[in-house]
Amino acid sequence: MTEPEETLEVSSATQYAALGHPMRLRLLFVLGKRQATISQLAADLGTRKGNIAHHLGVLREAGMVKIAYTKPVRGGTEQYYERVARKIHFTGEQAIAQKALTLRVLSEEIEAAAPDPFLVLRQIHLTQAQAAQLATTLSDLVDGVEEAGEDEPRYRLLAGLFAPQPPAA
């Protein structure tokens, strides 16, 4: 098994088209650090194996997931899928729209989360240098979290820092 790349730059129309369905984003969430079979993904996401197979095919064609390894089982072979990169970075003309869709999918997961999720929204005044330093600190914090074993619950972590556009006059 090979270790996934650190960052996948998403910029092509094919990649953005592949990410246009919420199920594909959810698949990428689940495959973030864990390899899984179609059956495991279907159970995790509460849908049919045929549905998962279709969406995995689209993501594979776009170069966003791959088969990590195969394992012989009774009557066939199981394929374990993984993301090609730990992080996904949206660039290009469609990046803003994709980020908005990704946040909508995450908001649905947050709404259904139990127990009540920890969320903080704060507006602070920062210099450009302070904002850059805070972004680096957040990135280091997220990257430095040591994961527990597979038998522990999974959590999603969303960290962000942005300067909102001033209202139009």
C-alpha positions in Angstrom: 0.0 0.0 0.0 1.2 3.4 -0.8 0.7 6.5 1.3 -1.7 9.1 -0.3 -0.3 12.3 -1.7 -0.5 15.3 0.7 -2.6 17.6 -1.5 -4.8 17.2 -4.6 -5.2 20.4 -6.6 -8.7 20.3 -8.0 -8.9 22.6 -11.0 -10.2 20.8 -14.1 -13.8 20.8 -15.3 -13.8 17.0 -15.1 -12.8 17.1 -11.4 -15.4 19.7 -10.6 -18.1 17.8 -12.4 -17.2 14.7 -10.4 -17.6 16.7 -7.2 -21.0 18.1 -8.3 -23.0 15.4 -6.4 -23.2 15.4 -2.6 -22.7 11.6 -2.4 -19.3 12.0 -4.0 -18.3 14.5 -1.4 -19.5 12.2 1.3 -17.5 9.4 -0.2 -14.4 11.6 -0.1 -15.1 12.4 3.6 -15.3 8.8 4.5 -12.2 7.9 2.5 -10.3 10.7 4.1 -8.0 8.5 6.1 -9.7 5.0 5.9 -9.6 2.6 3.0 -12.9 0.9 2.5 -14.8 -1.5 0.2 -18.0 -0.7 -1.6 -20.0 -2.7 1.0 -18.4 -0.8 3.9 -19.0 2.5 2.2 -22.6 1.6 1.5 -23.1 0.7 5.1 -21.4 3.9 6.3 -23.5 6.1 4.0 -26.8 4.2 4.3 -27.2 3.6 0.6 -27.1 0.8 -2.0 -23.8 -0.8 -3.2 -24.7 -0.1 -6.8 -25.1 3.6 -6.0 -21.7 3.6 -4.3 -20.0 1.8 -7.2 -21.4 4.3 -9.7 -20.1 7.3 -7.7 -16.7 5.7 -7.0 -16.4 5.1 -10.7 -16.9 8.8 -11.4 -14.4 9.8 -8.7 -11.9 7.3 -10.1 -12.3 8.6 -13.6 -11.6 12.1 -12.3 -8.4 10.8 -10.5 -9.7 11.5 -7.0 -9.9 8.0 -5.6 -8.0 4.8 -6.5 -8.0 1.1 -5.6 -5.5 0.8 -2.7 -5.4 -3.0 -2.8 -7.5 -6.0 -3.5 -8.2 -9.0 -1.3 -9.5 -12.4 -2.5 -12.7 -13.5 -0.8 -15.2 -16.3 -1.4 -16.3 -16.1 -4.9 -14.4 -13.0 -5.9 -12.1 -10.2 -5.0 -12.8 -7.2 -2.7 -11.4 -3.9 -3.7 -10.4 -1.4 -1.1 -10.6 2.3 -2.2 -8.8 5.3 -0.9 -8.5 9.0 -1.7 -5.5 9.9 -3.8 -4.6 12.7 -1.3 -5.1 13.6 2.3 -6.2 17.2 1.5 -8.2 18.6 -1.4 -7.5 22.2 -2.5 -10.0 23.8 -4.8 -8.5 26.2 -7.4 -9.6 27.8 -10.7 -12.9 29.4 -11.8 -15.2 26.8 -10.1 -13.5 26.9 -6.7 -15.9 29.2 -5.0 -19.0 27.3 -6.2 -17.4 24.0 -5.1 -16.5 25.4 -1.7 -20.1 26.5 -1.2 -21.4 23.0 -2.2 -18.9 21.4 0.2 -20.1 23.6 3.0 -23.7 22.8 2.3 -22.9 19.0 2.5 -21.0 19.6 5.7 -23.9 21.7 7.1 -26.2 18.8 6.6 -23.8 16.5 8.5 -23.5 19.1 11.3 -27.3 19.4 11.5 -27.6 15.6 12.0 -24.5 15.3 14.3 -25.0 14.1 17.9 -24.1 15.2 20.4 -24.4 18.9 19.7 -21.3 19.8 17.7 -18.8 22.3 18.8 -18.9 25.3 16.5 -17.4 28.8 17.0 -17.8 31.7 14.6 -15.9 34.8 15.5 -15.2 38.0 13.7 -11.8 39.6 14.6 -9.7 42.4 13.2 -6.3 41.2 12.0 -3.5 42.5 9.9 -2.5 40.5 6.8 0.6 39.2 8.8 -1.6 38.1 11.7 -4.1 36.4 9.3 -1.2 34.5 7.6 0.2 33.5 11.0 -3.2 32.3 12.2 -3.8 30.3 9.0 -0.4 28.6 9.5 -1.2 27.9 13.1 -4.6 26.4 12.3 -3.1 24.3 9.5 -0.3 23.0 11.8 -2.9 22.2 14.5 -5.1 20.2 12.1 -2.2 18.4 10.6 -0.7 17.6 14.0 -3.7 15.8 15.5 -2.8 12.2 16.1 -5.5 9.8 15.2 -6.9 7.2 17.5 -7.5 3.6 16.4 -10.2 2.5 13.9 -12.4 1.3 16.7 -12.8 4.9 18.0 -15.6 7.2 16.7 -14.8 9.4 13.7 -15.0 13.2 13.8 -14.9 15.8 11.1 -12.9 18.9 11.6 -13.6 22.1 9.7 -11.2 25.0 10.2 -11.4 28.2 8.2 -10.3 31.8 8.1 -11.5 34.3 5.5 -12.1 38.0 5.0 -15.7 38.6 4.1 -16.4 41.0 1.2 -17.7 44.3 2.4 -21.4 45.0 1.5 -22.0 46.6 -1.8 -22.8 50.2 -1.6 
